[in-house]
């Protein structure tokens, strides 16, 4: 096959995504202190994004060096599973963040740990099932007219994935609206207690509390919405350029997730700093973050 520059870009992106998320997975796995529910969810997100990066590299290798329909189904199944697990892990992190604010008194109980394991089980169970569908026969290899904009996924399968993605984004939006309300209420209560309700400090604190969820929600929405909408509207006759142009931002969401959810965390920063510089280096002036601000 003639080398497609878009495939090269996706392969390079997959390499960067894999290396970046591998750091997060190793740090969380080999640090005994990172066994709290929030770190388990971050580890799930990093694992899903790591597999997505590996899937992008394998897809490039098998398309251009070992062309095989069977192997193509396996790599597509891996990509579907990993990207689905990534988006579902984002929803699980959002739920955890909401509960840490809404039900702060019981957040550090055993019930939270049990709930986290249930969310992880549902996340990966649903993701693996989605990835197995094309491998088990729901593909368009024998009927090219049924193909979607992402071969060999059928139009029906991509419609299901796109609708599920939009539902997850809608649920995250609703949760972050509730988070913003809780943050504004907490900021108002603190302002009343400290008698500066009319000052600008209350307004700036509330704006900061709303700006962070807006950035966190806006990143996956801006990355995945173009692909989800194109998956609903496109068909097998749509130009491949549009598929690449919408798939690349979706892949970049896996590149941005470690920056947003892992590298901003104070404890993970400490471990990375110690690993890079050794124990003799001076400590950085880390900002303290609560579990809800991971």
Legacy VTK file of the C-alpha trace (Angstrom):
# vtk DataFile Version 3.0
C-alpha trace
ASCII
DATASET POLYDATA
POINTS 294 float
0.000 0.000 0.000
1.050 3.574 -0.593
2.007 5.209 2.679
-0.773 7.444 3.954
0.523 10.500 5.872
-2.536 10.371 8.137
-1.655 6.825 9.185
1.879 7.972 9.959
0.560 10.784 12.149
-1.745 8.363 13.975
1.131 5.927 14.506
3.392 8.658 15.899
0.543 9.880 18.092
0.002 6.328 19.330
3.677 6.063 20.270
3.538 9.287 22.293
0.240 8.265 23.896
1.671 4.882 24.900
4.830 6.329 26.457
2.952 9.066 28.304
0.317 6.773 29.792
2.835 4.011 30.540
4.510 6.433 32.964
1.215 6.959 34.784
0.442 3.226 34.922
3.901 2.382 36.290
3.772 5.143 38.900
0.338 4.097 40.181
1.066 0.358 40.043
4.397 0.505 41.880
3.378 3.082 44.498
1.575 1.385 47.418
0.122 4.708 48.573
-1.841 5.010 45.321
-4.564 2.525 46.218
-7.287 5.077 46.910
-10.393 4.985 44.666
-9.420 8.142 42.787
-6.019 6.661 41.837
-7.613 3.373 40.774
-9.839 5.311 38.385
-6.897 7.336 37.067
-5.021 4.058 36.581
-7.977 2.649 34.648
-8.004 5.721 32.405
-4.250 5.529 31.820
-4.443 1.797 31.059
-7.208 2.358 28.513
-5.281 5.179 26.839
-2.093 3.081 26.868
-3.905 0.278 25.055
-5.332 2.807 22.604
-1.827 4.020 21.777
-0.603 0.439 21.339
-3.615 -0.260 19.119
-2.769 2.673 16.856
0.800 1.421 16.456
-0.290 -2.173 15.808
-2.882 -1.021 13.283
-0.196 0.830 11.310
2.202 -2.136 11.461
-0.371 -4.716 10.396
-1.832 -2.579 7.601
1.502 -1.826 5.939
3.735 -4.770 6.913
1.477 -7.747 7.741
-1.806 -7.192 5.880
-4.429 -9.609 7.165
-8.181 -9.304 7.622
-8.130 -11.407 10.789
-5.397 -9.294 12.369
-7.203 -6.139 11.243
-10.289 -7.260 13.157
-8.192 -7.847 16.278
-6.552 -4.409 16.138
-9.877 -2.689 15.468
-11.394 -4.615 18.379
-8.522 -3.471 20.600
-9.027 0.150 19.553
-12.789 -0.010 20.114
-12.315 -1.574 23.561
-9.595 0.830 24.665
-11.283 4.016 23.464
-14.593 2.891 24.989
-12.847 2.147 28.290
-11.153 5.561 28.151
-14.430 7.437 27.761
-16.192 5.309 30.380
-13.291 5.872 32.786
-13.768 9.609 32.325
-17.406 9.158 33.334
-16.358 7.094 36.376
-13.896 9.803 37.441
-16.645 12.399 37.067
-18.981 10.329 39.241
-16.244 9.936 41.845
-15.546 13.668 41.809
-19.233 14.463 42.230
-19.663 12.035 45.132
-16.556 13.378 46.880
-18.242 16.785 46.968
-21.871 15.813 47.409
-21.301 13.107 50.026
-17.980 14.179 51.545
-18.684 12.772 55.020
-18.903 9.157 53.806
-16.516 9.401 50.847
-13.614 7.731 52.685
-15.672 4.693 53.711
-15.551 1.106 52.475
-18.666 1.777 50.426
-16.648 4.088 48.166
-14.078 1.355 47.528
-16.812 -1.141 46.667
-18.495 1.388 44.385
-15.191 2.054 42.627
-14.620 -1.631 41.900
-18.156 -1.934 40.558
-17.594 1.033 38.230
-14.316 -0.481 37.020
-15.998 -3.836 36.399
-18.828 -2.247 34.425
-16.407 -0.012 32.492
-14.135 -2.782 31.295
-16.924 -5.319 30.867
-18.854 -3.032 28.525
-15.670 -2.007 26.702
-14.515 -5.563 26.085
-17.975 -6.532 24.835
-17.920 -3.628 22.363
-14.468 -4.647 21.159
-15.423 -8.293 20.683
-18.404 -7.514 18.461
-16.416 -7.033 15.211
-14.204 -10.027 16.034
-17.227 -12.274 16.617
-18.798 -11.408 13.275
-20.410 -7.963 13.450
-18.245 -6.526 10.677
-18.568 -5.595 7.026
-15.759 -7.649 5.507
-18.215 -9.787 3.512
-20.630 -6.931 2.769
-18.706 -3.713 1.939
-21.923 -1.759 1.406
-22.693 -2.112 5.146
-19.413 -0.497 6.171
-19.339 2.684 8.200
-16.802 5.487 7.936
-14.449 3.233 9.947
-13.869 -0.040 8.154
-14.510 -2.873 9.104
-17.109 -1.576 11.589
-20.664 -1.739 10.313
-22.866 1.320 10.184
-25.057 -0.099 12.949
-22.080 -0.747 15.249
-20.674 2.754 14.762
-24.134 4.232 15.364
-24.241 2.354 18.666
-20.774 3.578 19.630
-21.532 7.178 18.658
-24.850 7.196 20.524
-23.160 5.708 23.598
-20.438 8.350 23.425
-22.968 11.164 23.230
-24.856 9.663 26.185
-21.656 9.544 28.257
-20.825 13.161 27.401
-24.373 14.208 28.300
-24.102 12.416 31.655
-20.757 14.102 32.336
-22.271 17.477 31.487
-25.130 16.919 33.924
-22.736 15.844 36.682
-20.453 18.838 36.147
-23.444 21.171 36.288
-24.225 19.682 39.686
-20.548 19.986 40.678
-20.563 23.676 39.781
-23.667 24.196 41.900
-22.023 22.500 44.874
-18.850 24.543 44.413
-20.792 27.789 44.222
-22.765 26.864 47.327
-19.595 26.010 49.249
-17.921 29.233 48.125
-20.991 31.192 49.206
-21.006 29.562 52.647
-17.302 30.291 53.153
-17.823 33.863 52.020
-20.640 34.359 54.526
-18.576 32.894 57.350
-15.643 35.175 56.562
-17.825 38.249 55.974
-16.612 39.134 52.520
-19.716 38.221 50.530
-19.678 41.534 48.680
-15.976 41.448 47.907
-14.400 40.255 44.693
-12.757 37.296 46.442
-16.034 35.365 46.487
-16.592 35.943 42.782
-13.061 34.939 41.851
-13.255 31.766 43.987
-16.544 30.791 42.370
-15.155 31.446 38.891
-12.126 29.273 39.591
-14.387 26.510 40.859
-16.405 26.630 37.639
-13.464 27.110 35.254
-11.792 23.819 36.216
-14.834 21.600 35.471
-15.406 23.552 32.263
-11.887 22.761 31.033
-12.084 19.135 32.141
-15.426 18.585 30.413
-14.590 20.702 27.372
-11.511 18.645 26.486
-13.210 15.273 25.819
-16.230 17.006 24.324
-14.163 18.959 21.789
-12.079 15.868 20.978
-14.875 13.314 20.596
-17.911 15.266 19.396
-16.685 15.680 15.779
-16.088 11.942 15.445
-19.378 11.017 17.164
-21.417 13.319 14.935
-19.580 12.194 11.806
-20.145 8.564 12.824
-23.881 9.232 12.976
-24.072 11.107 9.663
-21.382 9.486 7.497
-21.477 6.252 5.495
-19.150 4.014 3.515
-19.120 6.524 0.647
-17.866 9.393 2.795
-14.327 10.645 2.034
-11.549 9.068 4.069
-10.105 12.525 4.738
-13.095 13.374 6.939
-12.647 10.155 8.875
-9.003 10.931 9.616
-9.763 14.576 10.405
-12.288 13.551 13.084
-10.446 10.480 14.374
-7.176 12.300 15.047
-8.657 14.747 17.628
-10.379 11.783 19.307
-7.017 10.058 19.630
-5.493 13.237 21.040
-7.914 13.025 23.948
-5.833 10.068 25.149
-2.791 12.320 24.853
-4.346 15.034 27.018
-5.880 12.796 29.693
-2.613 12.167 31.611
-1.927 15.904 31.692
-5.388 16.705 33.060
-5.938 13.829 35.470
-2.482 12.546 36.492
0.328 15.051 36.068
-1.685 17.781 37.820
-1.985 15.641 40.949
0.350 16.700 43.753
1.163 13.147 44.939
1.958 11.899 41.425
4.120 14.965 40.834
6.114 14.127 43.966
6.732 10.552 42.826
7.771 11.641 39.342
10.051 14.326 40.720
11.698 11.856 43.093
12.132 9.303 40.291
13.703 11.837 37.925
15.976 13.663 40.330
16.468 11.370 43.306
15.777 11.956 46.961
18.439 14.640 47.291
16.649 17.160 45.103
14.754 20.017 46.712
11.001 19.569 46.790
8.793 21.559 44.465
6.171 23.986 45.772
3.255 21.680 44.926
-0.294 22.903 45.205
-2.513 20.905 47.494
-5.448 19.255 45.764
-8.453 17.496 47.162
-9.750 14.164 45.770
-12.471 16.049 43.913
-9.867 18.111 42.066
-7.885 15.224 40.600
LINES 1 295
294 0 1 2 3 4 5 6 7 8 9 10 11 12 13 14 15 16 17 18 19 20 21 22 23 24 25 26 27 28 29 30 31 32 33 34 35 36 37 38 39 40 41 42 43 44 45 46 47 48 49 50 51 52 53 54 55 56 57 58 59 60 61 62 63 64 65 66 67 68 69 70 71 72 73 74 75 76 77 78 79 80 81 82 83 84 85 86 87 88 89 90 91 92 93 94 95 96 97 98 99 100 101 102 103 104 105 106 107 108 109 110 111 112 113 114 115 116 117 118 119 120 121 122 123 124 125 126 127 128 129 130 131 132 133 134 135 136 137 138 139 140 141 142 143 144 145 146 147 148 149 150 151 152 153 154 155 156 157 158 159 160 161 162 163 164 165 166 167 168 169 170 171 172 173 174 175 176 177 178 179 180 181 182 183 184 185 186 187 188 189 190 191 192 193 194 195 196 197 198 199 200 201 202 203 204 205 206 207 208 209 210 211 212 213 214 215 216 217 218 219 220 221 222 223 224 225 226 227 228 229 230 231 232 233 234 235 236 237 238 239 240 241 242 243 244 245 246 247 248 249 250 251 252 253 254 255 256 257 258 259 260 261 262 263 264 265 266 267 268 269 270 271 272 273 274 275 276 277 278 279 280 281 282 283 284 285 286 287 288 289 290 291 292 293
